[in-house]
Amino acid sequence: MPLRYIGITQSDTIAVEYDEFGDDRLAASIAAAESTVDALVADMLDQQAIVSAAPPPRG
């Protein structure tokens, strides 16, 4: 991963396609991308909740 050197170890790509047409295909692609973003955010929040709920390390 090209951004690992600055601490970014995970990335996701969500694309909007058919922008050159500007018709129903574009609208469907935007809707699909928005839905994918919503699902990704929900997953990230779930992961954060799991990390936050974990007991602190013993030390």
DRENSETI-489587 format. One record per residue (C-alpha): residue number from 1; x, y negated, z; chain. Coordinates in pm, 1 decimal. Last residue first. Layout:
<atoms>
 num        x        y        z cadena
 NUM        X        Y        Z      A
...
</atoms>
This chain:
<atoms>
 num        x        y        z cadena
  59     51.1    401.7   3173.1      A
  58   -272.4    559.5   3105.2      A
  57   -435.0    431.5   2791.4      A
  56   -758.0    239.4   2832.3      A
  55  -1079.0    439.6   2790.9      A
  54  -1236.5    422.9   2447.5      A
  53  -1549.8    210.6   2421.6      A
  52  -1374.5    -69.6   2230.5      A
  51  -1225.6    175.1   1979.3      A
  50  -1564.2    338.1   1920.6      A
  49  -1733.5     -0.7   1889.0      A
  48  -1468.2   -112.5   1639.6      A
  47  -1527.7    197.7   1427.1      A
  46  -1901.8    133.4   1430.1      A
  45  -1843.3   -229.7   1331.5      A
  44  -1622.7   -116.5   1043.1      A
  43  -1884.7    131.2    925.2      A
  42  -2158.1   -133.3    939.4      A
  41  -1936.4   -376.6    746.9      A
  40  -1870.9   -114.2    480.0      A
  39  -2241.9    -34.0    446.8      A
  38  -2331.1   -402.8    407.0      A
  37  -2052.2   -449.8    152.3      A
  36  -2178.9   -149.1    -45.8      A
  35  -2531.0   -292.7    -48.2      A
  34  -2396.5   -625.9   -169.8      A
  33  -2201.2   -448.9   -444.2      A
  32  -2509.8   -254.1   -555.2      A
  31  -2720.5   -571.5   -564.5      A
  30  -2452.1   -752.1   -763.7      A
  29  -2429.7   -461.0  -1010.0      A
  28  -2808.6   -452.1  -1050.7      A
  27  -2818.6   -827.2  -1118.4      A
  26  -2534.0   -794.2  -1367.6      A
  25  -2708.6   -508.5  -1548.6      A
  24  -3031.5   -708.6  -1551.7      A
  23  -2865.8   -980.6  -1760.4      A
  22  -2564.9  -1207.6  -1731.1      A
  21  -2373.2  -1020.8  -2001.3      A
  20  -2015.0  -1118.0  -1921.6      A
  19  -2081.5  -1059.2  -1552.4      A
  18  -2131.7   -688.6  -1630.3      A
  17  -1943.0   -579.0  -1319.4      A
  16  -1925.5   -669.9   -954.0      A
  15  -1657.9   -467.5   -778.6      A
  14  -1598.9   -354.0   -422.9      A
  13  -1246.9   -256.9   -325.5      A
  12  -1145.5   -146.5     21.3      A
  11   -821.8   -203.4    205.5      A
  10   -638.6    -27.4    483.2      A
   9   -291.2    -64.2    631.4      A
   8   -256.7   -441.5    644.1      A
   7     30.0   -513.7    884.0      A
   6    231.4   -766.2    684.8      A
   5    466.4   -505.6    532.1      A
   4    165.0   -281.0    465.3      A
   3     39.2   -525.5    204.2      A
   2    151.9   -330.7   -105.3      A
   1      0.0      0.0      0.0      A
</atoms>
